[in-house]
């Protein structure tokens, strides 16, 4: 009996962060720091569609959550995903 698996990527994946309010975030390499104190949501392009993704959090001061949502979630500046459509957020 044989089985096969498809692996699209192993290791770091090139991505672009999409930040709705760029003035609220200071980006240094792959480190993101909230400099405004406002709720900030950002997305990754390409979207993580399957597999395992690793996020390292170095400081949890005022970190309310890290989550996964479906791509149809509509969110605006200074909004939290869980305030709008809870059924689309994990």
Jmol script that loads the backbone (N, CA, C; Angstrom):
load data "model"
ATOM      1  N   UNK A   1       0.849  -1.171   0.000  1.00  0.00           N
ATOM      2  CA  UNK A   1       0.000   0.000   0.000  1.00  0.00           C
ATOM      3  C   UNK A   1       0.897   1.237   0.000  1.00  0.00           C
ATOM      4  N   UNK A   2       0.613   2.166  -0.862  1.00  0.00           N
ATOM      5  CA  UNK A   2       1.411   3.387  -0.911  1.00  0.00           C
ATOM      6  C   UNK A   2       0.515   4.598  -0.723  1.00  0.00           C
ATOM      7  N   UNK A   3       1.130   5.659  -0.285  1.00  0.00           N
ATOM      8  CA  UNK A   3       0.390   6.910  -0.123  1.00  0.00           C
ATOM      9  C   UNK A   3       1.275   8.044  -0.603  1.00  0.00           C
ATOM     10  N   UNK A   4       0.655   9.137  -0.951  1.00  0.00           N
ATOM     11  CA  UNK A   4       1.429  10.285  -1.401  1.00  0.00           C
ATOM     12  C   UNK A   4       0.911  11.536  -0.723  1.00  0.00           C
ATOM     13  N   UNK A   5       1.769  12.520  -0.641  1.00  0.00           N
ATOM     14  CA  UNK A   5       1.395  13.796  -0.036  1.00  0.00           C
ATOM     15  C   UNK A   5       1.995  14.910  -0.876  1.00  0.00           C
ATOM     16  N   UNK A   6       1.317  16.016  -0.894  1.00  0.00           N
ATOM     17  CA  UNK A   6       1.803  17.179  -1.622  1.00  0.00           C
ATOM     18  C   UNK A   6       2.169  18.265  -0.622  1.00  0.00           C
ATOM     19  N   UNK A   7       3.375  18.766  -0.719  1.00  0.00           N
ATOM     20  CA  UNK A   7       3.827  19.836   0.165  1.00  0.00           C
ATOM     21  C   UNK A   7       4.190  21.021  -0.714  1.00  0.00           C
ATOM     22  N   UNK A   8       3.509  22.134  -0.502  1.00  0.00           N
ATOM     23  CA  UNK A   8       3.748  23.319  -1.317  1.00  0.00           C
ATOM     24  C   UNK A   8       4.981  24.092  -0.869  1.00  0.00           C
ATOM     25  N   UNK A   9       5.216  24.166   0.424  1.00  0.00           N
ATOM     26  CA  UNK A   9       6.347  24.949   0.917  1.00  0.00           C
ATOM     27  C   UNK A   9       6.804  24.416   2.262  1.00  0.00           C
ATOM     28  N   UNK A  10       8.090  24.385   2.445  1.00  0.00           N
ATOM     29  CA  UNK A  10       8.670  24.049   3.739  1.00  0.00           C
ATOM     30  C   UNK A  10       9.622  25.182   4.076  1.00  0.00           C
ATOM     31  N   UNK A  11       9.490  25.706   5.279  1.00  0.00           N
ATOM     32  CA  UNK A  11      10.349  26.814   5.678  1.00  0.00           C
ATOM     33  C   UNK A  11       9.660  28.138   5.452  1.00  0.00           C
ATOM     34  N   UNK A  12      10.415  29.218   5.537  1.00  0.00           N
ATOM     35  CA  UNK A  12       9.821  30.549   5.388  1.00  0.00           C
ATOM     36  C   UNK A  12       9.180  30.739   4.013  1.00  0.00           C
ATOM     37  N   UNK A  13       8.059  31.413   3.998  1.00  0.00           N
ATOM     38  CA  UNK A  13       7.333  31.717   2.768  1.00  0.00           C
ATOM     39  C   UNK A  13       7.339  33.228   2.580  1.00  0.00           C
ATOM     40  N   UNK A  14       7.639  33.682   1.380  1.00  0.00           N
ATOM     41  CA  UNK A  14       7.611  35.123   1.101  1.00  0.00           C
ATOM     42  C   UNK A  14       6.168  35.611   1.180  1.00  0.00           C
ATOM     43  N   UNK A  15       5.945  36.718   1.845  1.00  0.00           N
ATOM     44  CA  UNK A  15       4.594  37.252   2.003  1.00  0.00           C
ATOM     45  C   UNK A  15       4.647  38.770   2.062  1.00  0.00           C
ATOM     46  N   UNK A  16       3.506  39.385   1.853  1.00  0.00           N
ATOM     47  CA  UNK A  16       3.354  40.828   1.999  1.00  0.00           C
ATOM     48  C   UNK A  16       2.319  41.083   3.080  1.00  0.00           C
ATOM     49  N   UNK A  17       2.655  41.848   4.103  1.00  0.00           N
ATOM     50  CA  UNK A  17       1.647  42.199   5.102  1.00  0.00           C
ATOM     51  C   UNK A  17       0.734  43.289   4.545  1.00  0.00           C
ATOM     52  N   UNK A  18      -0.555  43.159   4.796  1.00  0.00           N
ATOM     53  CA  UNK A  18      -1.526  44.174   4.399  1.00  0.00           C
ATOM     54  C   UNK A  18      -2.072  44.779   5.681  1.00  0.00           C
ATOM     55  N   UNK A  19      -1.751  46.038   5.907  1.00  0.00           N
ATOM     56  CA  UNK A  19      -2.162  46.731   7.127  1.00  0.00           C
ATOM     57  C   UNK A  19      -3.161  47.810   6.734  1.00  0.00           C
ATOM     58  N   UNK A  20      -4.347  47.797   7.352  1.00  0.00           N
ATOM     59  CA  UNK A  20      -5.387  48.764   7.005  1.00  0.00           C
ATOM     60  C   UNK A  20      -5.024  50.176   7.435  1.00  0.00           C
ATOM     61  N   UNK A  21      -4.290  50.306   8.525  1.00  0.00           N
ATOM     62  CA  UNK A  21      -3.888  51.623   9.029  1.00  0.00           C
ATOM     63  C   UNK A  21      -2.376  51.615   9.245  1.00  0.00           C
ATOM     64  N   UNK A  22      -1.598  51.813   8.182  1.00  0.00           N
ATOM     65  CA  UNK A  22      -0.135  51.707   8.278  1.00  0.00           C
ATOM     66  C   UNK A  22       0.494  52.617   9.324  1.00  0.00           C
ATOM     67  N   UNK A  23      -0.115  53.758   9.627  1.00  0.00           N
ATOM     68  CA  UNK A  23       0.443  54.656  10.627  1.00  0.00           C
ATOM     69  C   UNK A  23       0.377  54.113  12.040  1.00  0.00           C
ATOM     70  N   UNK A  24      -0.416  53.056  12.253  1.00  0.00           N
ATOM     71  CA  UNK A  24      -0.550  52.457  13.577  1.00  0.00           C
ATOM     72  C   UNK A  24       0.497  51.386  13.850  1.00  0.00           C
ATOM     73  N   UNK A  25       1.206  50.963  12.821  1.00  0.00           N
ATOM     74  CA  UNK A  25       2.163  49.864  12.943  1.00  0.00           C
ATOM     75  C   UNK A  25       3.550  50.332  12.524  1.00  0.00           C
ATOM     76  N   UNK A  26       4.542  49.949  13.304  1.00  0.00           N
ATOM     77  CA  UNK A  26       5.939  50.155  12.921  1.00  0.00           C
ATOM     78  C   UNK A  26       6.463  48.796  12.475  1.00  0.00           C
ATOM     79  N   UNK A  27       6.935  48.701  11.239  1.00  0.00           N
ATOM     80  CA  UNK A  27       7.428  47.440  10.706  1.00  0.00           C
ATOM     81  C   UNK A  27       8.936  47.510  10.566  1.00  0.00           C
ATOM     82  N   UNK A  28       9.605  46.531  11.147  1.00  0.00           N
ATOM     83  CA  UNK A  28      11.055  46.389  11.028  1.00  0.00           C
ATOM     84  C   UNK A  28      11.330  44.950  10.639  1.00  0.00           C
ATOM     85  N   UNK A  29      11.609  44.727   9.369  1.00  0.00           N
ATOM     86  CA  UNK A  29      11.795  43.360   8.897  1.00  0.00           C
ATOM     87  C   UNK A  29      10.498  42.592   9.035  1.00  0.00           C
ATOM     88  N   UNK A  30      10.535  41.500   9.798  1.00  0.00           N
ATOM     89  CA  UNK A  30       9.330  40.707  10.031  1.00  0.00           C
ATOM     90  C   UNK A  30       8.752  40.958  11.417  1.00  0.00           C
ATOM     91  N   UNK A  31       9.107  42.085  12.017  1.00  0.00           N
ATOM     92  CA  UNK A  31       8.598  42.450  13.341  1.00  0.00           C
ATOM     93  C   UNK A  31       7.615  43.595  13.190  1.00  0.00           C
ATOM     94  N   UNK A  32       6.451  43.466  13.833  1.00  0.00           N
ATOM     95  CA  UNK A  32       5.394  44.472  13.761  1.00  0.00           C
ATOM     96  C   UNK A  32       5.115  44.978  15.168  1.00  0.00           C
ATOM     97  N   UNK A  33       5.108  46.290  15.319  1.00  0.00           N
ATOM     98  CA  UNK A  33       4.879  46.884  16.634  1.00  0.00           C
ATOM     99  C   UNK A  33       3.753  47.903  16.519  1.00  0.00           C
ATOM    100  N   UNK A  34       2.753  47.781  17.397  1.00  0.00           N
ATOM    101  CA  UNK A  34       1.658  48.749  17.439  1.00  0.00           C
ATOM    102  C   UNK A  34       2.176  49.994  18.136  1.00  0.00           C
ATOM    103  N   UNK A  35       2.170  51.126  17.436  1.00  0.00           N
ATOM    104  CA  UNK A  35       2.692  52.367  18.000  1.00  0.00           C
ATOM    105  C   UNK A  35       1.588  53.359  18.344  1.00  0.00           C
ATOM    106  N   UNK A  36       0.331  53.007  18.045  1.00  0.00           N
ATOM    107  CA  UNK A  36      -0.766  53.945  18.283  1.00  0.00           C
ATOM    108  C   UNK A  36      -1.621  53.576  19.490  1.00  0.00           C
ATOM    109  N   UNK A  37      -1.602  52.305  19.880  1.00  0.00           N
ATOM    110  CA  UNK A  37      -2.478  51.854  20.958  1.00  0.00           C
ATOM    111  C   UNK A  37      -3.888  51.536  20.490  1.00  0.00           C
ATOM    112  N   UNK A  38      -4.190  51.762  19.212  1.00  0.00           N
ATOM    113  CA  UNK A  38      -5.510  51.457  18.644  1.00  0.00           C
ATOM    114  C   UNK A  38      -5.554  49.991  18.217  1.00  0.00           C
ATOM    115  N   UNK A  39      -6.771  49.422  18.089  1.00  0.00           N
ATOM    116  CA  UNK A  39      -6.853  48.061  17.538  1.00  0.00           C
ATOM    117  C   UNK A  39      -6.301  48.044  16.114  1.00  0.00           C
ATOM    118  N   UNK A  40      -5.465  47.085  15.824  1.00  0.00           N
ATOM    119  CA  UNK A  40      -4.865  46.972  14.498  1.00  0.00           C
ATOM    120  C   UNK A  40      -5.031  45.539  14.012  1.00  0.00           C
ATOM    121  N   UNK A  41      -5.507  45.401  12.792  1.00  0.00           N
ATOM    122  CA  UNK A  41      -5.629  44.099  12.155  1.00  0.00           C
ATOM    123  C   UNK A  41      -4.807  44.127  10.884  1.00  0.00           C
ATOM    124  N   UNK A  42      -4.057  43.064  10.645  1.00  0.00           N
ATOM    125  CA  UNK A  42      -3.355  42.977   9.370  1.00  0.00           C
ATOM    126  C   UNK A  42      -3.483  41.572   8.828  1.00  0.00           C
ATOM    127  N   UNK A  43      -3.327  41.479   7.528  1.00  0.00           N
ATOM    128  CA  UNK A  43      -3.514  40.234   6.798  1.00  0.00           C
ATOM    129  C   UNK A  43      -2.215  39.887   6.088  1.00  0.00           C
ATOM    130  N   UNK A  44      -2.129  38.656   5.630  1.00  0.00           N
ATOM    131  CA  UNK A  44      -0.963  38.221   4.879  1.00  0.00           C
ATOM    132  C   UNK A  44      -1.365  37.853   3.459  1.00  0.00           C
ATOM    133  N   UNK A  45      -0.533  38.239   2.505  1.00  0.00           N
ATOM    134  CA  UNK A  45      -0.711  37.852   1.116  1.00  0.00           C
ATOM    135  C   UNK A  45       0.575  37.160   0.692  1.00  0.00           C
ATOM    136  N   UNK A  46       0.590  35.897   0.369  1.00  0.00           N
ATOM    137  CA  UNK A  46      -0.581  35.076   0.096  1.00  0.00           C
ATOM    138  C   UNK A  46      -1.280  34.636   1.375  1.00  0.00           C
ATOM    139  N   UNK A  47      -2.549  34.325   1.223  1.00  0.00           N
ATOM    140  CA  UNK A  47      -3.368  33.846   2.329  1.00  0.00           C
ATOM    141  C   UNK A  47      -2.894  32.452   2.722  1.00  0.00           C
ATOM    142  N   UNK A  48      -2.878  32.181   4.011  1.00  0.00           N
ATOM    143  CA  UNK A  48      -2.547  30.839   4.498  1.00  0.00           C
ATOM    144  C   UNK A  48      -3.791  29.988   4.283  1.00  0.00           C
ATOM    145  N   UNK A  49      -3.724  29.039   3.368  1.00  0.00           N
ATOM    146  CA  UNK A  49      -4.898  28.242   3.022  1.00  0.00           C
ATOM    147  C   UNK A  49      -4.910  26.876   3.691  1.00  0.00           C
ATOM    148  N   UNK A  50      -3.748  26.354   4.002  1.00  0.00           N
ATOM    149  CA  UNK A  50      -3.692  25.047   4.645  1.00  0.00           C
ATOM    150  C   UNK A  50      -2.322  24.878   5.278  1.00  0.00           C
ATOM    151  N   UNK A  51      -2.209  23.846   6.069  1.00  0.00           N
ATOM    152  CA  UNK A  51      -0.929  23.551   6.680  1.00  0.00           C
ATOM    153  C   UNK A  51      -0.762  24.220   8.031  1.00  0.00           C
ATOM    154  N   UNK A  52       0.464  24.397   8.413  1.00  0.00           N
ATOM    155  CA  UNK A  52       0.797  24.948   9.720  1.00  0.00           C
ATOM    156  C   UNK A  52       1.560  26.248   9.517  1.00  0.00           C
ATOM    157  N   UNK A  53       1.165  27.264  10.240  1.00  0.00           N
ATOM    158  CA  UNK A  53       1.868  28.552  10.203  1.00  0.00           C
ATOM    159  C   UNK A  53       2.358  28.860  11.608  1.00  0.00           C
ATOM    160  N   UNK A  54       3.543  29.407  11.703  1.00  0.00           N
ATOM    161  CA  UNK A  54       4.126  29.726  13.006  1.00  0.00           C
ATOM    162  C   UNK A  54       4.200  31.237  13.161  1.00  0.00           C
ATOM    163  N   UNK A  55       3.679  31.736  14.282  1.00  0.00           N
ATOM    164  CA  UNK A  55       3.768  33.143  14.630  1.00  0.00           C
ATOM    165  C   UNK A  55       4.473  33.238  15.971  1.00  0.00           C
ATOM    166  N   UNK A  56       5.474  34.071  16.061  1.00  0.00           N
ATOM    167  CA  UNK A  56       6.157  34.289  17.331  1.00  0.00           C
ATOM    168  C   UNK A  56       5.704  35.616  17.907  1.00  0.00           C
ATOM    169  N   UNK A  57       5.271  35.597  19.152  1.00  0.00           N
ATOM    170  CA  UNK A  57       4.850  36.813  19.841  1.00  0.00           C
ATOM    171  C   UNK A  57       5.896  37.114  20.900  1.00  0.00           C
ATOM    172  N   UNK A  58       6.547  38.263  20.783  1.00  0.00           N
ATOM    173  CA  UNK A  58       7.629  38.617  21.703  1.00  0.00           C
ATOM    174  C   UNK A  58       7.151  39.432  22.889  1.00  0.00           C
ATOM    175  N   UNK A  59       6.032  40.089  22.755  1.00  0.00           N
ATOM    176  CA  UNK A  59       5.488  40.880  23.859  1.00  0.00           C
ATOM    177  C   UNK A  59       3.978  40.777  23.808  1.00  0.00           C
ATOM    178  N   UNK A  60       3.379  40.398  24.907  1.00  0.00           N
ATOM    179  CA  UNK A  60       1.926  40.230  24.924  1.00  0.00           C
ATOM    180  C   UNK A  60       1.222  41.389  25.612  1.00  0.00           C
ATOM    181  N   UNK A  61       1.931  42.489  25.834  1.00  0.00           N
ATOM    182  CA  UNK A  61       1.284  43.660  26.424  1.00  0.00           C
ATOM    183  C   UNK A  61       0.165  44.127  25.514  1.00  0.00           C
ATOM    184  N   UNK A  62      -1.042  44.146  26.021  1.00  0.00           N
ATOM    185  CA  UNK A  62      -2.221  44.593  25.285  1.00  0.00           C
ATOM    186  C   UNK A  62      -2.534  43.764  24.047  1.00  0.00           C
ATOM    187  N   UNK A  63      -2.003  42.553  23.943  1.00  0.00           N
ATOM    188  CA  UNK A  63      -2.357  41.676  22.827  1.00  0.00           C
ATOM    189  C   UNK A  63      -3.708  41.061  23.136  1.00  0.00           C
ATOM    190  N   UNK A  64      -4.697  41.380  22.329  1.00  0.00           N
ATOM    191  CA  UNK A  64      -6.044  40.876  22.576  1.00  0.00           C
ATOM    192  C   UNK A  64      -6.261  39.530  21.920  1.00  0.00           C
ATOM    193  N   UNK A  65      -5.649  39.308  20.787  1.00  0.00           N
ATOM    194  CA  UNK A  65      -5.835  38.021  20.147  1.00  0.00           C
ATOM    195  C   UNK A  65      -5.079  37.886  18.844  1.00  0.00           C
ATOM    196  N   UNK A  66      -4.848  36.648  18.483  1.00  0.00           N
ATOM    197  CA  UNK A  66      -4.309  36.279  17.187  1.00  0.00           C
ATOM    198  C   UNK A  66      -5.284  35.260  16.645  1.00  0.00           C
ATOM    199  N   UNK A  67      -5.732  35.447  15.427  1.00  0.00           N
ATOM    200  CA  UNK A  67      -6.758  34.545  14.935  1.00  0.00           C
ATOM    201  C   UNK A  67      -6.668  34.281  13.454  1.00  0.00           C
ATOM    202  N   UNK A  68      -7.551  33.421  13.034  1.00  0.00           N
ATOM    203  CA  UNK A  68      -7.678  33.051  11.633  1.00  0.00           C
ATOM    204  C   UNK A  68      -9.104  33.366  11.218  1.00  0.00           C
ATOM    205  N   UNK A  69      -9.250  33.946  10.050  1.00  0.00           N
ATOM    206  CA  UNK A  69     -10.575  34.287   9.554  1.00  0.00           C
ATOM    207  C   UNK A  69     -10.683  33.883   8.091  1.00  0.00           C
ATOM    208  N   UNK A  70     -11.890  33.814   7.584  1.00  0.00           N
ATOM    209  CA  UNK A  70     -12.053  33.520   6.167  1.00  0.00           C
ATOM    210  C   UNK A  70     -11.903  34.804   5.370  1.00  0.00           C
ATOM    211  N   UNK A  71     -11.623  34.659   4.096  1.00  0.00           N
ATOM    212  CA  UNK A  71     -11.285  35.831   3.282  1.00  0.00           C
ATOM    213  C   UNK A  71     -12.458  36.745   2.968  1.00  0.00           C
ATOM    214  N   UNK A  72     -13.682  36.379   3.321  1.00  0.00           N
ATOM    215  CA  UNK A  72     -14.822  37.253   3.048  1.00  0.00           C
ATOM    216  C   UNK A  72     -15.136  38.192   4.208  1.00  0.00           C
ATOM    217  N   UNK A  73     -14.333  38.160   5.249  1.00  0.00           N
ATOM    218  CA  UNK A  73     -14.549  39.066   6.372  1.00  0.00           C
ATOM    219  C   UNK A  73     -14.251  40.495   5.936  1.00  0.00           C
ATOM    220  N   UNK A  74     -15.204  41.376   6.146  1.00  0.00           N
ATOM    221  CA  UNK A  74     -15.011  42.787   5.806  1.00  0.00           C
ATOM    222  C   UNK A  74     -14.725  43.551   7.084  1.00  0.00           C
ATOM    223  N   UNK A  75     -13.575  44.185   7.117  1.00  0.00           N
ATOM    224  CA  UNK A  75     -13.165  44.906   8.319  1.00  0.00           C
ATOM    225  C   UNK A  75     -12.543  46.233   7.901  1.00  0.00           C
ATOM    226  N   UNK A  76     -12.802  47.251   8.673  1.00  0.00           N
ATOM    227  CA  UNK A  76     -12.277  48.576   8.379  1.00  0.00           C
ATOM    228  C   UNK A  76     -11.227  48.994   9.385  1.00  0.00           C
ATOM    229  N   UNK A  77     -10.640  50.173   9.175  1.00  0.00           N
ATOM    230  CA  UNK A  77      -9.636  50.682  10.107  1.00  0.00           C
ATOM    231  C   UNK A  77     -10.194  50.805  11.525  1.00  0.00           C
ATOM    232  N   UNK A  78      -9.373  50.485  12.499  1.00  0.00           N
ATOM    233  CA  UNK A  78      -9.706  50.580  13.925  1.00  0.00           C
ATOM    234  C   UNK A  78     -10.862  49.680  14.341  1.00  0.00           C
ATOM    235  N   UNK A  79     -11.132  48.618  13.581  1.00  0.00           N
ATOM    236  CA  UNK A  79     -12.151  47.639  13.947  1.00  0.00           C
ATOM    237  C   UNK A  79     -11.468  46.321  14.293  1.00  0.00           C
ATOM    238  N   UNK A  80     -12.073  45.572  15.180  1.00  0.00           N
ATOM    239  CA  UNK A  80     -11.587  44.248  15.531  1.00  0.00           C
ATOM    240  C   UNK A  80     -12.433  43.219  14.792  1.00  0.00           C
ATOM    241  N   UNK A  81     -11.837  42.171  14.258  1.00  0.00           N
ATOM    242  CA  UNK A  81     -12.611  41.179  13.509  1.00  0.00           C
ATOM    243  C   UNK A  81     -13.732  40.558  14.328  1.00  0.00           C
ATOM    244  N   UNK A  82     -13.495  40.305  15.607  1.00  0.00           N
ATOM    245  CA  UNK A  82     -14.496  39.638  16.436  1.00  0.00           C
ATOM    246  C   UNK A  82     -15.673  40.545  16.768  1.00  0.00           C
ATOM    247  N   UNK A  83     -15.571  41.836  16.521  1.00  0.00           N
ATOM    248  CA  UNK A  83     -16.691  42.743  16.753  1.00  0.00           C
ATOM    249  C   UNK A  83     -17.713  42.688  15.626  1.00  0.00           C
ATOM    250  N   UNK A  84     -17.330  42.251  14.446  1.00  0.00           N
ATOM    251  CA  UNK A  84     -18.198  42.330  13.279  1.00  0.00           C
ATOM    252  C   UNK A  84     -18.918  41.032  12.976  1.00  0.00           C
ATOM    253  N   UNK A  85     -18.188  40.004  12.665  1.00  0.00           N
ATOM    254  CA  UNK A  85     -18.778  38.761  12.184  1.00  0.00           C
ATOM    255  C   UNK A  85     -18.138  37.592  12.920  1.00  0.00           C
ATOM    256  N   UNK A  86     -18.623  37.338  14.112  1.00  0.00           N
ATOM    257  CA  UNK A  86     -17.991  36.328  14.966  1.00  0.00           C
ATOM    258  C   UNK A  86     -17.969  34.946  14.330  1.00  0.00           C
ATOM    259  N   UNK A  87     -18.951  34.628  13.485  1.00  0.00           N
ATOM    260  CA  UNK A  87     -18.995  33.306  12.878  1.00  0.00           C
ATOM    261  C   UNK A  87     -17.883  33.097  11.851  1.00  0.00           C
ATOM    262  N   UNK A  88     -17.206  34.169  11.436  1.00  0.00           N
ATOM    263  CA  UNK A  88     -16.142  34.055  10.449  1.00  0.00           C
ATOM    264  C   UNK A  88     -14.755  34.147  11.077  1.00  0.00           C
ATOM    265  N   UNK A  89     -14.678  34.133  12.385  1.00  0.00           N
ATOM    266  CA  UNK A  89     -13.409  34.341  13.077  1.00  0.00           C
ATOM    267  C   UNK A  89     -13.165  33.201  14.042  1.00  0.00           C
ATOM    268  N   UNK A  90     -11.933  32.719  14.085  1.00  0.00           N
ATOM    269  CA  UNK A  90     -11.560  31.663  15.024  1.00  0.00           C
ATOM    270  C   UNK A  90     -10.434  32.160  15.893  1.00  0.00           C
TER     271      UNK A  90
END
end "model"
wireframe off; spacefill off
backbone 0.3
color backbone group
